[in-house]
Amino acid sequence: MRRHLITLAASLGAIAALGACSEKASEQADANQAEAVQGKAAQIAAFDTSTSIKELMDSTVDPAADAIWDSVATVSDKNGVDRRQPRTEEDWKGLRRHAITLIEAMNLVMMKGRHAAPADTPRPPGELSSAQIDGLLSSDHETFVAFAQNMQNTTRLALSAIDKRDPAALFEAGSAIDSACESCHVTFWYPDGGDPRLQHLKKK
């Protein structure tokens, strides 16, 4: 009988020890997860988003997009018809650099916390104020990110056309990039006046 009691006590002790180990392992896992979350938050906070979206557009996005749009065109004037398209390897390589720049610029544009424009930027006719745009970006950031990712996807079409040395496909991709730009602009920069999202922004 005593032997059975000793065995039972040992078994109970082992179970208790396993329970304690399991609890410690769970606590350690929770601590590791919390530390990982804190580390990620600190990493995100370390990014400098002081450059506004407008400044990125003016310095990086627009020049890259313009190069793609202007690369294939038919221009008629008094001197005749000029059919523009990339013709040399340097032309194609230059366009490829612009396409890569445009794709990567979208990663900067979509970063949360970036203002639409510097505070002293004049408000163009028909466009929301910088504060109003900031309000829309903050309240509907997921949609803004989706637009930026769509811009990346359409620019990859241009990149594919460039790699295939296909001017016709590059022209079509340029049209898709233009549509992607405009879809974002009419949603966040100059939406329809009846857009319900604007009701809480009218005083800004």
TORVO-259582 format. One record per residue (C-alpha): residue in three letters; x, y, z. Coordinates in steps of 0.5 Angstrom, whole numbers, plus 500, padded with zeros to 3 digits. Example, Ala and Ser with C-alpha at 12.3 -4.5 7.8 and 13.67 -1.06 7.14 Angstrom:
<rs>
ala525491516ser527498514
</rs>
This chain:
<rs>
met500500500arg506505502arg509503495his503505491leu502512495ile509513494thr508512486leu502516486ala505522490ala511521485ser506521479leu503527482gly509531483ala511530475ile504532473ala505538477ala512540474leu510539467gly504543468ala509549471cys513548465ser508548460glu505555464lys512558464ala513556456ser506559455glu508565459gln515565455ala511565448asp507571450ala513575452asn516573445gln510575441ala510582445glu517583444ala516582437val510586436gln514592440gly520591435lys516591429ala512598432ala519601433gln522599426ile515602423ala516608428ala524609425phe521610418asp522618416thr515620413ser516627413thr517628406ser509629403ile506625398lys506631393glu513632394leu514624392met510625386asp513631384ser520628385thr520621383val513619381asp511624376pro518624372ala518616372ala511616369asp512621364ala518618361ile513611360trp507615357asp512619353ser516613350val511611345ala507616341thr505619334val505626334ser503630327asp506637326lys507641320asn514637319gly510631318val508625323asp513623328arg512616331arg516615337gln518609341pro524606344arg529604339thr536603342glu538599348glu540605352asp532607350trp530601353lys534601359gly533608361leu525606361arg526600365arg530604370his524609370ala519603371ile523600377thr523607380leu515608379ile514601382glu518602388ala516609389met509606391asn512603397leu514610400val507613398met503608401met507608408lys502610413gly503617417arg505621411his502628409ala499629403ala502636402pro506641406ala502645410asp503651406thr502648399pro497652395arg490649394pro489648387pro482649384gly477643385glu482640389leu481638397ser485642402ser491638404ala488637411gln482634408ile486629404asp490627410gly483626413leu481621408leu488618407ser487616415ser480614415asp481610409his488608408glu487601406thr483603400phe489608399val494602399ala490598394phe490604389ala498604390gln499597389asn494597383met499602380gln505597382asn501592378thr500596372thr507598372arg509591372leu505591365ala510596363leu516593365ser514586362ala513590355ile520593356asp523587357lys520584351arg522590347asp514591345pro512598344ala505597343ala504593349leu508599353phe503604350glu497600353ala501599359gly502607359ser494607359ala493603364ile498607369asp494613367ser487610369ala490607376cys493614377glu486618376ser482613380cys486614386his486622385val478622384thr478618390phe482622395trp484629392tyr478631388pro472626390asp465628388gly462633392gly456628394asp461623397pro459621404arg466621407leu467628406gln461630411his466630417leu471634413lys468640411lys470644416lys478643415
</rs>
